[in-house]
């Protein structure tokens, strides 16, 4: 362990001698302070958070990722070109210890700078939140700067219904065995669509089992988060209409029974609060929706409706996010050091920048909603 610490310390000293840490600290400080001041948000809590957190942390990650690639590519290849590695290899140090020691040194630099930039971003977030209106500050505190857990309805077991319908159809129409797979798949899609479909004037019922969380949720604000689809949206993935509906939370004989009319957008998440203490004595939360439009509405089998409740504070989730970014930088360092073992400094950097541009985009490839979230008040 002493050998690893020694090599890691030499790696950090080399970065200090190159004034790299000073350059990074100044760059990160300038980026996280100037970016929120240069880019104006739309006076909403969501826009404010996106500017402060998403943009500044992305900038900090890009800066740290770029320098990590440079450090990783130069840590081994430069010493090999300058014949310093040959001298180091004559010492009683295994090759894996040299490699791991340099990785620990680069990871230590990234950890300190990530914590440095993270604390500054968090401080700027708290200070500039006073610029928002009272309503938006309340929204920021209750729905954005908070760790929330989700409870969903257990998916129904439709396999027995599908199999029973399949057997009846095969016996009735005398379908040959070669077509059984296609028929079963068709019936599966039809039954699932029928289960998720709410026709005009009809209702849909959810019963969520919250018996385990019932005591801890007493007096806490709860929110329903949902997303609907329509035949036009499924076919064209475009539908800008709003569909009227009536939502009932709790049982009609409950003192906290609530009714709320809502015009629902399509294909995006919609969120609205529900009365406190809406959970029944048996721990069941009943939610009913009646379709008041002239169009059928679909609730997808996955990610259609969930109940959100406060689970913890924002700081713990924020530290988790910084930890994910740190481990991402460690992965970049590993790839860079591996490349430097076979390539020169500039070839390794060119290879990584040219072939791995997506590493600067955490969450690359995830589908983003084309519309902003709608929130009911």
C-alpha positions as CSV (number, residue, x, y, z in Angstrom):
1,X,0.0,0.0,0.0
2,X,2.9,2.3,0.7
3,X,4.1,1.8,-2.9
4,X,0.7,2.8,-4.3
5,X,0.6,5.9,-2.1
6,X,4.1,6.9,-3.2
7,X,3.3,6.6,-6.9
8,X,0.0,8.4,-6.4
9,X,1.8,11.2,-4.6
10,X,4.3,11.5,-7.4
11,X,1.5,11.8,-9.9
12,X,-0.2,14.5,-7.9
13,X,3.1,16.4,-7.5
14,X,3.7,16.2,-11.2
15,X,0.2,17.7,-11.9
16,X,1.0,20.5,-9.3
17,X,4.4,21.3,-11.0
18,X,2.6,21.6,-14.3
19,X,0.2,24.1,-12.6
20,X,-2.6,21.9,-13.8
21,X,-4.5,21.9,-10.5
22,X,-4.4,25.7,-10.3
23,X,-5.6,26.0,-13.9
24,X,-8.5,23.6,-13.2
25,X,-9.5,25.3,-10.0
26,X,-9.6,28.7,-11.7
27,X,-11.5,27.3,-14.7
28,X,-14.1,25.5,-12.6
29,X,-14.6,28.5,-10.3
30,X,-15.0,30.8,-13.3
31,X,-17.4,28.4,-15.1
32,X,-19.7,27.7,-12.2
33,X,-19.9,31.4,-11.2
34,X,-20.1,33.0,-14.6
35,X,-22.4,30.6,-16.4
36,X,-25.5,31.2,-14.2
37,X,-24.9,35.0,-14.4
38,X,-24.5,34.9,-18.2
39,X,-27.5,32.7,-19.0
40,X,-30.9,33.9,-17.9
41,X,-33.5,31.4,-16.9
42,X,-37.2,31.7,-17.5
43,X,-38.1,32.7,-13.9
44,X,-39.4,29.2,-13.2
45,X,-38.0,26.6,-10.7
46,X,-37.4,24.1,-13.5
47,X,-35.5,26.6,-15.7
48,X,-33.6,27.9,-12.7
49,X,-32.5,24.4,-11.7
50,X,-31.5,23.5,-15.2
51,X,-29.2,26.5,-15.5
52,X,-27.6,26.1,-12.0
53,X,-27.3,22.3,-11.9
54,X,-27.4,20.8,-15.4
55,X,-25.4,23.4,-17.2
56,X,-22.8,24.1,-14.6
57,X,-22.2,20.5,-13.6
58,X,-22.0,19.5,-17.3
59,X,-19.4,22.2,-17.8
60,X,-17.4,21.1,-14.8
61,X,-17.6,17.5,-16.0
62,X,-16.4,18.4,-19.5
63,X,-13.4,20.3,-18.1
64,X,-12.5,17.5,-15.7
65,X,-13.1,14.9,-18.4
66,X,-10.8,16.7,-20.8
67,X,-8.0,17.0,-18.3
68,X,-8.5,13.4,-17.2
69,X,-7.9,12.2,-20.7
70,X,-4.7,14.3,-20.9
71,X,-3.4,13.1,-17.6
72,X,-4.3,9.5,-18.3
73,X,-2.7,9.6,-21.8
74,X,0.5,11.3,-20.5
75,X,0.9,9.4,-17.3
76,X,2.5,6.4,-18.9
77,X,3.4,7.2,-22.5
78,X,5.4,10.4,-21.6
79,X,7.4,8.5,-19.0
80,X,8.1,5.8,-21.5
81,X,9.2,8.3,-24.2
82,X,11.5,10.1,-21.7
83,X,12.8,6.7,-20.4
84,X,11.6,7.4,-16.8
85,X,9.4,4.3,-16.8
86,X,12.5,2.1,-17.4
87,X,14.1,3.6,-14.3
88,X,10.9,3.1,-12.3
89,X,10.6,-0.5,-13.5
90,X,14.0,-1.4,-12.0
91,X,12.6,-0.5,-8.5
92,X,11.0,-3.2,-6.4
93,X,7.5,-2.2,-7.6
94,X,5.2,-4.4,-9.6
95,X,3.9,-3.1,-12.9
96,X,0.3,-3.3,-11.7
97,X,1.3,-1.2,-8.7
98,X,2.7,1.5,-11.0
99,X,-0.5,1.5,-13.0
100,X,-2.8,1.5,-10.0
101,X,-0.7,4.2,-8.2
102,X,-1.0,6.5,-11.1
103,X,-4.8,5.8,-11.3
104,X,-5.2,6.6,-7.6
105,X,-3.3,9.9,-8.2
106,X,-5.6,11.0,-11.0
107,X,-8.7,9.8,-9.1
108,X,-7.6,11.9,-6.1
109,X,-7.2,15.0,-8.2
110,X,-10.6,14.5,-9.7
111,X,-12.2,13.8,-6.3
112,X,-10.9,17.0,-4.8
113,X,-11.9,19.1,-7.8
114,X,-15.3,17.5,-8.1
115,X,-16.0,18.3,-4.4
116,X,-14.7,21.8,-4.9
117,X,-16.9,22.5,-7.9
118,X,-19.9,20.7,-6.3
119,X,-19.8,22.8,-3.1
120,X,-19.6,26.0,-5.2
121,X,-22.6,24.9,-7.4
122,X,-24.6,24.0,-4.3
123,X,-23.9,27.4,-2.7
124,X,-24.8,29.3,-5.8
125,X,-28.0,27.3,-6.0
126,X,-29.1,28.2,-2.5
127,X,-28.1,31.9,-2.8
128,X,-29.7,32.5,-6.2
129,X,-33.0,30.7,-5.3
130,X,-34.0,33.9,-3.5
131,X,-34.5,35.5,-7.0
132,X,-37.5,33.3,-7.7
133,X,-41.1,34.2,-6.8
134,X,-42.7,32.8,-3.6
135,X,-44.7,30.3,-5.6
136,X,-41.7,29.1,-7.6
137,X,-39.5,28.9,-4.4
138,X,-42.2,26.7,-2.9
139,X,-42.3,24.5,-6.0
140,X,-38.5,24.3,-5.9
141,X,-38.5,23.2,-2.3
142,X,-41.4,20.7,-2.5
143,X,-40.8,19.1,-5.9
144,X,-37.3,19.7,-7.2
145,X,-34.9,20.0,-4.3
146,X,-36.2,16.9,-2.7
147,X,-35.7,13.1,-2.9
148,X,-39.0,11.5,-3.7
149,X,-39.9,7.8,-3.9
150,X,-42.6,6.4,-6.2
151,X,-45.2,3.8,-5.6
152,X,-46.9,2.1,-8.6
153,X,-49.7,-0.4,-9.0
154,X,-48.5,-4.0,-9.3
155,X,-48.8,-5.1,-12.9
156,X,-51.7,-7.5,-13.5
157,X,-51.1,-11.1,-14.3
158,X,-52.8,-11.4,-17.7
159,X,-51.2,-14.7,-18.7
160,X,-54.2,-16.9,-17.5
161,X,-56.7,-14.7,-19.5
162,X,-54.5,-14.7,-22.6
163,X,-54.1,-18.5,-22.4
164,X,-57.8,-19.1,-21.9
165,X,-58.7,-16.8,-24.8
166,X,-56.1,-18.5,-27.0
167,X,-57.4,-22.0,-26.2
168,X,-61.0,-21.0,-26.9
169,X,-60.0,-19.3,-30.2
170,X,-58.0,-22.3,-31.4
171,X,-60.8,-24.7,-30.6
172,X,-63.4,-22.6,-32.2
173,X,-61.6,-21.7,-35.4
174,X,-59.5,-24.9,-35.7
175,X,-56.3,-22.9,-36.2
176,X,-53.3,-25.0,-37.3
177,X,-50.3,-25.3,-34.9
178,X,-48.0,-23.4,-37.3
179,X,-50.0,-20.2,-36.6
180,X,-50.3,-20.6,-32.8
181,X,-47.4,-18.2,-32.0
182,X,-48.8,-15.4,-34.2
183,X,-52.3,-15.8,-32.7
184,X,-51.0,-15.9,-29.2
185,X,-49.0,-12.7,-29.7
186,X,-51.9,-11.0,-31.4
187,X,-54.2,-11.9,-28.5
188,X,-51.6,-10.7,-25.9
189,X,-51.4,-7.3,-27.6
190,X,-55.2,-7.0,-27.9
191,X,-55.8,-7.9,-24.2
192,X,-53.1,-5.6,-22.9
193,X,-54.5,-2.8,-25.0
194,X,-58.0,-3.5,-23.7
195,X,-56.7,-3.4,-20.1
196,X,-54.9,0.0,-20.6
197,X,-57.8,1.5,-22.6
198,X,-60.3,4.0,-21.1
199,X,-63.1,4.7,-23.5
200,X,-65.1,8.0,-23.6
201,X,-67.3,8.2,-20.5
202,X,-65.7,5.2,-18.9
203,X,-63.6,5.1,-15.7
204,X,-60.3,3.5,-14.6
205,X,-59.5,2.5,-11.0
206,X,-56.2,2.1,-9.2
207,X,-55.8,0.6,-5.8
208,X,-52.3,1.2,-4.4
209,X,-51.1,-0.8,-1.4
210,X,-49.4,1.6,1.0
211,X,-49.9,-0.4,4.2
212,X,-46.1,-0.5,4.8
213,X,-45.7,3.3,4.4
214,X,-49.0,4.3,5.9
215,X,-47.7,5.5,9.2
216,X,-44.7,7.4,7.8
217,X,-46.9,9.1,5.2
218,X,-49.4,10.5,7.6
219,X,-49.5,14.3,7.2
220,X,-47.0,14.3,4.3
221,X,-47.9,15.8,0.9
222,X,-48.6,13.3,-1.8
223,X,-48.6,13.8,-5.5
224,X,-50.0,11.8,-8.4
225,X,-47.8,11.6,-11.5
226,X,-49.2,10.2,-14.7
227,X,-48.8,10.0,-18.4
228,X,-51.5,9.2,-21.0
229,X,-51.5,8.3,-24.7
230,X,-54.2,8.5,-27.4
231,X,-54.6,6.5,-30.7
232,X,-53.3,9.6,-32.6
233,X,-50.2,9.8,-30.4
234,X,-49.4,6.1,-30.7
235,X,-49.8,6.3,-34.5
236,X,-48.0,9.6,-35.2
237,X,-46.3,10.4,-31.8
238,X,-47.9,13.8,-32.1
239,X,-51.0,15.1,-30.3
240,X,-51.1,18.6,-28.8
241,X,-54.7,18.4,-27.6
242,X,-55.8,18.5,-24.0
243,X,-58.3,15.8,-22.8
244,X,-60.7,16.6,-20.0
245,X,-61.0,14.1,-17.2
246,X,-62.2,13.9,-13.6
247,X,-60.1,12.4,-10.9
248,X,-61.4,11.0,-7.6
249,X,-58.9,10.3,-4.7
250,X,-60.0,8.2,-1.8
251,X,-63.3,6.4,-1.2
252,X,-66.5,8.5,-1.3
253,X,-67.3,7.9,2.4
254,X,-63.8,9.1,3.4
255,X,-63.5,12.6,5.0
256,X,-60.5,13.3,2.8
257,X,-62.3,12.3,-0.4
258,X,-61.3,14.7,-3.2
259,X,-62.6,15.4,-6.8
260,X,-60.5,17.3,-9.3
261,X,-61.2,18.0,-13.0
262,X,-58.0,18.1,-15.1
263,X,-57.3,18.6,-18.8
264,X,-54.6,16.1,-19.6
265,X,-51.8,16.6,-22.1
266,X,-50.6,13.6,-24.1
267,X,-47.2,11.9,-24.0
268,X,-45.8,14.0,-21.1
269,X,-45.8,13.6,-17.4
270,X,-48.5,15.5,-15.5
271,X,-48.4,15.9,-11.8
272,X,-51.0,17.2,-9.2
273,X,-51.3,17.1,-5.4
274,X,-53.8,15.0,-3.6
275,X,-55.4,15.5,-0.2
276,X,-53.4,14.6,2.8
277,X,-54.3,11.5,4.7
278,X,-56.1,10.0,1.7
279,X,-54.9,6.5,2.6
280,X,-57.6,4.3,4.0
281,X,-57.3,2.6,7.4
282,X,-56.3,-0.6,5.7
283,X,-53.5,1.1,3.9
284,X,-55.0,1.3,0.4
285,X,-55.0,4.5,-1.7
286,X,-57.9,4.5,-4.2
287,X,-57.6,6.6,-7.3
288,X,-60.3,6.7,-10.0
289,X,-60.3,8.5,-13.3
290,X,-63.3,9.2,-15.6
291,X,-62.6,10.0,-19.2
292,X,-64.7,13.1,-20.1
293,X,-63.4,13.5,-23.7
294,X,-64.6,12.0,-27.0
295,X,-61.4,10.0,-27.5
296,X,-60.2,6.8,-25.9
297,X,-57.2,7.3,-23.6
298,X,-54.5,4.7,-23.0
299,X,-52.5,4.3,-19.8
300,X,-49.3,2.4,-20.7
301,X,-48.6,-0.8,-18.8
302,X,-45.3,0.6,-17.6
303,X,-44.8,4.1,-16.3
304,X,-48.4,5.3,-16.5
305,X,-49.3,6.3,-13.0
306,X,-47.4,6.6,-9.7
307,X,-47.8,8.3,-6.3
308,X,-44.8,10.3,-5.2
309,X,-43.9,11.1,-1.6
310,X,-41.0,12.8,0.1
311,X,-38.3,10.3,1.1
312,X,-35.3,12.5,2.0
313,X,-33.5,15.8,1.4
314,X,-31.8,17.1,-1.7
315,X,-28.3,17.1,-0.4
316,X,-27.9,13.3,-0.2
317,X,-29.2,12.9,-3.7
318,X,-26.8,15.7,-4.8
319,X,-23.9,13.9,-3.3
320,X,-24.9,10.7,-5.0
321,X,-25.0,12.5,-8.3
322,X,-21.5,13.8,-7.7
323,X,-20.4,10.3,-6.8
324,X,-21.7,9.0,-10.1
325,X,-19.8,11.7,-12.0
326,X,-16.7,10.9,-10.1
327,X,-16.8,7.2,-11.0
328,X,-17.5,8.2,-14.6
329,X,-14.2,10.2,-14.5
330,X,-12.4,7.2,-13.0
331,X,-13.7,5.1,-15.9
332,X,-12.4,7.8,-18.3
333,X,-9.0,7.7,-16.5
334,X,-8.8,3.9,-16.9
335,X,-9.6,4.0,-20.6
336,X,-7.0,6.9,-21.1
337,X,-4.3,5.0,-19.2
338,X,-5.0,1.9,-21.1
339,X,-4.6,3.8,-24.4
340,X,-1.4,5.4,-23.2
341,X,0.1,2.0,-22.7
342,X,0.0,1.4,-26.5
343,X,-0.1,4.9,-28.0
344,X,1.7,8.2,-27.7
345,X,0.2,11.1,-25.8
346,X,-1.2,12.9,-28.8
347,X,-2.4,9.7,-30.6
348,X,-4.1,8.5,-27.4
349,X,-5.9,11.9,-26.9
350,X,-6.9,12.0,-30.5
351,X,-8.2,8.5,-30.4
352,X,-10.3,9.2,-27.3
353,X,-11.7,12.5,-28.4
354,X,-12.5,11.2,-31.9
355,X,-14.0,7.9,-30.9
356,X,-15.6,8.7,-27.6
357,X,-17.2,12.1,-27.9
358,X,-20.3,10.7,-26.2
359,X,-18.5,10.2,-22.9
360,X,-18.9,14.0,-22.3
361,X,-22.7,13.5,-22.4
362,X,-23.8,11.6,-19.3
363,X,-27.2,10.1,-20.1
364,X,-26.3,10.0,-23.8
365,X,-28.9,8.2,-25.9
366,X,-31.8,8.5,-23.4
367,X,-35.0,9.6,-25.0
368,X,-36.1,13.0,-24.0
369,X,-39.6,14.2,-23.9
370,X,-40.4,16.7,-26.7
371,X,-42.5,18.8,-24.3
372,X,-42.0,20.2,-20.9
373,X,-43.7,18.7,-17.9
374,X,-47.1,20.1,-17.0
375,X,-47.9,20.6,-13.4
376,X,-51.4,21.0,-11.9
377,X,-52.0,23.4,-9.1
